[in-house]
Amino acid sequence: MAAPTSSASPLFLREPEIRRGLELLYFGNAHVTRSIDHGLARRGLGRAHHRALYFIARKPDMAVSDLLALLGITKQSLGRVLGELTERGLVEARPGERDRRQRLLRLTEAGSAFEAELYDALRERLAAAYSKAGQGAVSGFWAVLEGLIPDEEIERVEALRG
């Protein structure tokens, strides 16, 4: 990986700096997600499937309604994604303990293994970038990304950590 070509200008809120940040965010995300595209394509799945697998792995027994809110997609889109993941034996749903109408999602053993395979590819790419940038840069990167999340959604994101 090449070193950054320049540091942020003291005038980092000017258009050229904002555009550079957007470009780096776009291309960085594109390359990270490409690292899992082959594994997904082998199973006839896409990035929406990966996002569902990832968040179900992070919070087993997550309610469908919580996953819907977290992903910010339509109920119809999530239904299609979950249907395909269930058909492939990667996700299972069970009724809630208190509310039997609620559907709680969990990865199957096969789903956990597949999600771990995808995560390993992402971890490798991100860990290399983190290592190259250093702890201070990683903290700054996190601060910028957190700043992109609306205040009303930050609690939902933070809940993934605990």
N, C-alpha and C positions, 0 to 999 in steps of 0.2 A: 504494500500500500504506500502511496506517495504521501509525503508530508504536506500539511496545508500550505498552499502557495502564499498565503499572507495572513496576517492577524486582522482581527476586526478593527476597523477604524474607530478613533474616538467619536466619530460622527456616525455611529452604527445605526442610527435611525433614518439615515438617508436612503433614497430609493436604491442605489447600487448595492448597498449592504443588505437591505431587505430582500432584493432579488437574489443575491448570492445565497442567502439563507434558504430561500424557497427552493432554489435549484439544488442545493446540497441536500435538503430534506427530501426532495423528490427523487433524486438519483440514488441517495443512500438507501431510502426505503425500497426503491425498485430493485436494487442489487441484493438487499437482504431477503426480500420476498422471493426473488428468483432462485435463491438457494434451496427453496423447498418445492418449487413448481414441478420439477421432474417427479419427485416422490408423490405429489398429489395427482399428477397426470397419469401415473402408472395405475392408479385406482379409479380414474375417471372423476376425480374430485377437483375442486378449485379453492381459491383463497377464502371464500365465504365458509366453506366446510372447515378449513383450517382454523379460522377465527372461532368458530363454534367449538371445535375440539379443544383448542387452547384454553378457552375460558371455562369450559366444563371440567377440564383437568385441574384448573386452578381452584375451582370451588365445586367439588363433588356434591351432588344433591341440590344443585342450583335449580330453582324453579324456572320453568319456561318463561314466565313473565319477567323474571329478573334478567335472564339472558337476552330477551327481547329489548329491554331497556338498555342494557349494557352495550349491545351491538348497534342499537339505533337503526334497525331495519324494519321492514314491514312484517306483519304477522304471517302473511302469505309467503314471503321469501324465507323466513325462518322455518316455517312449516315444511317447505320443500327441502331445505338443507337438512333438517332433523330427520325427515322421512328417508332421505337417501343414506344418512349416516346410520340410522336404525336398520334399514334393509341390508346394509353391508356388515352388520354386526359390530359396529364401532361404538354405538351409543345405546343406552337403554333408559327407559322412563318408567317410573313407578309412581303410584299415587302418594300424595302427601300424608303425613301422620295425622294432622289435625283437620285438614281440608282434603277430602278424598278427590275433589275435582282438580286439585293442584297436581301438576306433573313435575316430578323431580328428576333431573337428568344426571346421569353418571356414565363414565366411559366403561366399556367392557374391558376385559383383559386385552383383547385384540386392539381396541381403541386406545388404551393406555400405551401399548407398545408402539403403535403407529404415531401417536402424538409425541412420544419420547424421541422417536427417530427424527421427526420434523424439528422438534425443539433442539436436538443436538446440532443440526445443520445451522439453525439460527444462532444458537449459543456460540458456536465456533466463529461465525462471522462477526458477531457483536463483541465477543471477548477479545478478538484480535484488534478491533478498532479501539476498544476501551484500553487495552494494554498499551497501544501506541500513543493514545492521547494523554493518559495519566489520570489520576484520581481527581484533580481539580477540574480538568476539562469535562470529565464524566458528570461531576456534580453540577457544573454549569449547563451541560446538555440537558440533564434531568430538569433543572430549573426552567429552562426555556420550554421544554415539552410540557411541563406542568402548567406553565403560563398560557399555553394554547388551549387548555381544558377549561371550559366555563366553570365558574364557582359552584353552580348548582350540581355539577357532575363530579367534582373532585372527590367527594365522600365515597361515591360508588367505586372510583378507581382505587382509592386508599384502602377500601374494604378488601380488595384482592390481596393485599400484603399480609393481612392478619389471618 
